Structure formats: structure tokens, C-alpha cells
């Protein structure tokens, strides 16, 4: 059975922007501290992101983890905001390639 596989690779700035937009939208707080960096973590079901934000306090840094499904949603929303067309009936999954993040899209044959 034939299938088509498409790959979209994100650079670090795109991952950072996608995570920031997701966290800001989810918290509904436009004054949320900006995310300084995202560390990618390979999980059993996909890729998670450890968020490090510069915030108030003596340490100067807050962190949190964005789970696989939420991270996938964040990057799908990023694609939508950038008008990157994605097929509706496809399996979408985040994968790591070295230090970069990839969105793997598997389109089944008809």
C-alpha cells in the first residue's frame, strides 16, 4: 500500500515562536514572561519541549514542560499562522533530527 510522507523542518527560532504563541494563548496572559529557549526531549510517543523562560526572581529563569500532544498542537498552530498548508487526513507527528525539530506528515493512499 503506497503512502506519501512529507517533512517540515523547523529551526530553533520557529520552535521558540511556536511555543511562545501556544503558551501565551493557553494562559490568556499577554504579559507572560518570554521563553528564552526550548530544549527538545524525545519521549515514547513523540517529542516534548522543556521551556526555559526569563522571569522575575533571583534565579532569573522559570521552566516548564510542554507535553507531546500540546507541542504538536503548538507547531500545527505555527504552520497555520504562517499559512503552511497541511493535509487534513494525514497522520502528523513530531520527530527529532539531531538538534532540530521535524513535523512528519504521512498521507495514506486513497
Secondary structure, 3 states (H helix, E strand, C coil): CCEEEEEEEECHHHHHHHHHHHHHHHHCCCCCCCEEEEEEEECCCCEEEEEEEECCCCCCEEEEEECHHHHHHHHHHHHHHCCCCCCCCCEEEEEEECCEEEEEEEEECC
